[in-house]
Amino acid sequence: MNSTDYINHLTWSNKLTAFAKGTLAVLPLTIAVVPWGILAGSYAMEAGLSPLQSQAMSAILFAGSAQLVATGMFKLGSGLLSMLVTTMLITSRHFLYSMAMRPKISGLPLKWRLLLGYLLTDELFAIANQDKAERFDRWYALGGGLSFYLGWNIASAVGIVAGANIENLDSWGLDFAIAATFIAIVVPNIKHGSGLLCVLIALVSSVACELYAVPGGLLISALLAMGLATAYAKWRGEEQ
């Protein structure tokens, strides 16, 4: 093996190592989201979609909460425009994710930006944006994003098969995986008092809005929590 071959081999070895590390980093979240994927697949079948259409939702849309809401709207006979607008609003947080990661990926080639942008989820953002001082590794992010994508689609396929053969699958409590997944993402990232304050305000205000049937309560509680937590962080001089 000459020096050029050795360097190329070493480079690919480093890429595969980073890819594997990304896969392992997101693995707990991938496992946690399996019941959610099963629910999404079975719910799509229950709404009257074909197995191919149900799988296409996970393969193309690739957004758990948006899939469940869009499927419910389809089941109720909502119009396409309403479904598109609702899906856009639900997934709008990904715009914030992309803005936060822009300094890290703006220098990458277009094909990498498009690929990582498509794979960007709550889970990928959680593992790829933890240490802002550390150099961004595209292969690490690809390993996390791609393995999560495959895990989600496999879980959806299981849900499609189960939904066609098992009655009342929605009564198994699989929807708890939605809350469990976000708890697993949020809790490890609470590193400052402002983060804890944000979580507590969002928790209390969202429950209060639900109890008093406040329209748009979830959005109100999210904005309230972020606004007050940001003001607190600036007052305390916390590093962001």
C-alpha positions in Angstrom: 0.0 0.0 0.0 1.6 3.3 -1.1 1.3 6.6 0.9 -1.7 7.9 -1.1 -3.6 4.6 -0.6 -2.8 4.7 3.1 -4.0 8.3 3.5 -7.3 7.5 1.6 -7.8 4.3 3.7 -7.2 6.3 6.9 -9.6 9.0 5.8 -12.4 6.5 5.1 -11.6 4.8 8.4 -12.1 8.1 10.2 -15.4 8.7 8.3 -16.7 5.3 9.1 -15.7 5.8 12.8 -17.5 9.1 12.9 -20.6 7.6 11.2 -20.6 4.7 13.7 -20.3 7.2 16.6 -23.3 9.2 15.3 -25.3 6.0 14.9 -24.5 4.9 18.5 -25.3 8.4 19.9 -28.8 8.5 18.4 -29.5 4.8 19.2 -31.3 5.4 22.5 -33.6 7.9 20.9 -34.1 5.6 17.9 -35.2 2.8 20.3 -37.4 5.2 22.2 -39.2 6.3 19.1 -40.1 2.7 17.9 -43.5 2.7 19.5 -44.2 6.1 18.0 -43.3 4.8 14.6 -45.5 1.7 15.0 -48.4 4.0 16.0 -47.8 6.3 13.0 -47.9 3.3 10.6 -50.9 1.7 12.1 -52.8 5.0 12.4 -52.2 5.6 8.7 -53.7 2.2 7.9 -56.7 2.9 10.1 -57.3 6.2 8.3 -57.8 4.3 5.0 -54.4 4.8 3.4 -52.8 1.9 1.5 -49.7 0.2 2.8 -47.6 1.9 0.2 -49.1 5.3 1.0 -48.7 4.7 4.7 -45.0 3.9 4.3 -44.5 6.8 1.9 -45.6 9.2 4.7 -42.7 8.0 6.8 -40.3 7.9 3.9 -41.1 11.3 2.5 -42.7 13.4 5.2 -40.5 11.9 7.9 -42.0 13.8 10.8 -43.8 11.9 13.6 -46.1 14.6 15.1 -46.9 16.0 11.7 -47.7 12.5 10.3 -50.1 11.8 13.1 -51.9 15.1 12.8 -52.0 15.0 9.0 -53.3 11.4 9.1 -56.0 12.5 11.5 -57.0 15.4 9.3 -57.1 13.1 6.3 -59.4 10.7 8.2 -61.7 13.6 9.0 -61.8 14.7 5.4 -59.8 17.9 5.7 -58.7 19.7 2.6 -55.2 19.5 1.2 -54.4 23.2 1.9 -55.4 22.8 5.6 -53.2 19.8 5.9 -50.3 21.5 4.3 -50.6 24.6 6.5 -51.0 22.6 9.6 -48.0 20.4 8.8 -45.9 23.5 8.1 -46.8 25.0 11.5 -46.1 21.8 13.4 -42.7 21.4 11.7 -41.8 25.1 11.9 -39.4 24.4 14.8 -37.1 22.8 12.3 -36.5 26.3 10.9 -35.1 27.3 14.3 -33.0 24.1 14.3 -31.6 25.0 10.9 -30.8 28.6 11.9 -29.0 27.3 15.0 -26.9 24.9 12.9 -26.3 27.2 10.0 -22.9 28.4 11.2 -21.7 24.8 11.3 -23.0 23.6 7.9 -23.1 26.7 5.8 -19.6 25.9 4.5 -20.5 22.4 3.3 -21.3 21.5 -0.3 -24.9 21.9 -1.4 -25.5 18.1 -1.5 -24.5 17.8 2.1 -26.6 20.7 3.2 -29.7 19.3 1.4 -29.1 15.8 2.8 -28.5 16.9 6.4 -31.4 19.4 6.1 -33.7 16.6 5.1 -32.5 14.3 7.9 -32.7 17.1 10.5 -35.0 16.0 13.3 -35.4 16.8 17.0 -33.2 13.8 17.7 -30.4 14.7 15.2 -30.4 18.3 16.5 -30.0 17.0 20.0 -26.8 15.0 19.3 -25.2 17.2 16.6 -25.6 20.6 18.3 -24.6 19.8 21.8 -21.1 21.2 21.9 -21.0 24.5 20.0 -17.2 24.8 20.4 -16.5 21.4 18.9 -15.9 21.1 15.1 -18.9 19.9 13.3 -18.5 16.4 11.7 -20.7 15.8 8.7 -20.2 12.0 8.9 -21.2 11.9 12.6 -24.4 13.8 11.7 -25.0 11.6 8.7 -24.6 8.5 10.9 -27.1 9.8 13.4 -29.6 11.1 10.9 -29.6 8.2 8.5 -29.8 5.5 11.2 -32.7 7.3 12.8 -34.4 7.6 9.4 -34.1 3.8 8.9 -35.3 3.1 12.4 -38.3 5.3 12.0 -39.3 3.7 8.6 -38.7 0.1 9.9 -41.0 0.9 12.9 -43.6 2.4 10.6 -43.5 -0.7 8.5 -44.1 -2.8 11.6 -47.0 -0.6 12.5 -48.5 -1.0 9.0 -48.4 -4.8 9.3 -49.7 -4.7 12.8 -52.4 -2.2 11.9 -53.7 -4.5 9.2 -53.7 -7.6 11.5 -54.2 -6.4 15.1 -57.4 -4.6 16.2 -57.4 -1.7 18.6 -53.7 -1.2 18.4 -54.2 2.5 19.4 -55.4 1.3 22.8 -52.0 -0.2 23.7 -50.7 3.2 25.0 -48.0 3.5 22.3 -48.7 7.3 22.1 -46.8 7.6 25.4 -43.6 7.1 23.3 -44.2 10.7 22.0 -43.8 12.2 25.4 -41.0 9.8 26.4 -39.0 10.7 23.3 -39.1 14.4 24.0 -38.4 13.9 27.6 -35.3 11.9 26.6 -34.2 14.8 24.3 -34.9 17.7 26.7 -33.7 16.5 30.1 -30.0 15.8 29.2 -29.8 19.3 27.7 -30.9 21.2 30.8 -27.6 22.6 31.8 -28.5 26.1 33.1 -31.1 27.6 35.3 -32.8 29.2 32.3 -33.3 25.8 30.7 -34.9 24.4 33.8 -37.1 27.5 34.1 -38.2 27.2 30.4 -39.2 23.6 31.0 -41.2 24.4 34.2 -43.0 27.4 32.6 -43.9 25.4 29.5 -45.1 22.5 31.7 -47.3 24.6 34.0 -48.6 27.0 31.3 -49.5 24.2 28.8 -51.4 22.3 31.4 -53.2 25.4 32.5 -54.1 26.2 28.9 -55.4 22.7 28.4 -57.5 22.8 31.6 -59.1 26.2 30.6 -59.4 25.3 26.9 -57.3 28.2 25.7 -57.1 28.4 21.9 -53.6 27.9 20.7 -52.5 27.1 24.2 -49.5 25.1 23.2 -48.1 27.9 21.1 -48.8 30.4 23.8 -47.0 28.3 26.5 -44.0 27.7 24.2 -43.6 31.4 23.4 -44.1 32.4 27.1 -41.5 29.8 28.3 -38.9 30.8 25.7 -39.4 34.5 26.3 -39.2 34.4 30.1 -36.3 31.9 30.0 -34.4 34.1 27.6 -34.9 37.2 29.8 -33.8 35.2 32.8 -30.6 34.0 31.0 -29.7 37.6 30.0 -30.3 38.8 33.5 -28.1 36.1 35.0 -25.5 36.4 32.3 -25.7 32.8 31.3 -23.7 31.5 28.3 -26.0 30.4 25.5 
